[in-house]
């Protein structure tokens, strides 16, 4: 499963590549902000917490993708 959360920069500029992407493998979930490189990972049992962290980051991130 994958999830994409648009950042504040995406809201301001309309650049939909300014996003935090969340990917899962069999044991872990990984979040990465495409514009600024912020990352977090956690076991899949805590995916909801990872989504919360990613949303909090996205709400504040104003970096633009290069």
N, C-alpha and C positions, 0 to 999 in steps of 0.2 A: 504494500500500500504506500502511496506517496501523497504528500500534502504540500500545497504552496500557499504561503501567507504573504500578501503584498505588504511592502514596507510603507512608512510615511512618505518616503521619496516617491514611490509609485503613485500614491494618492495625489501628491503635489504636481507631478510632472506627467503622469499618464504612462510612464515607462513601466510596462508590466514585467520587465526583466529584473526590476528592483524588488526582489522577493527572498523570503526565507523558504528553502525547500527542505522537507522532511522525508527521509527515506528509511525503509526498514529492511533488515535482513532477518534471519531466523532467530537471532538472539538480542539484537540491539536496534535502537532507533537513533538516527542521526539527523541533526538540524544544521543547516549551513546557510548563512546570509550571503547571497551571491555578490552584492555590491561591496560589503566591508570585510567579509571573511569570518565573521563571528561564527563560532561552532559550539555545539553541545551534543553529547550523546548519553544514552541511558539504556538500560535493559527495556525490552518491549513491554514488560509488565508495568512500566512507569511512563508509557507513551503519552498519556494525558498530561502528566507533569511537563514533559518535554514540549508538548504543544503549547502549554501555558507560558513556558519560558520563551519560546519562539515568538508567540504573539506579543509578549511584553517587549521583546527586542524590536520586532517589526513596527510596533506602535511609535517607537522613538527614532529609528534609524533613518537618517536623511542622506546616506551615501548613495551615489549613483554608480551603476555598473560601468566598467571601463570599456 
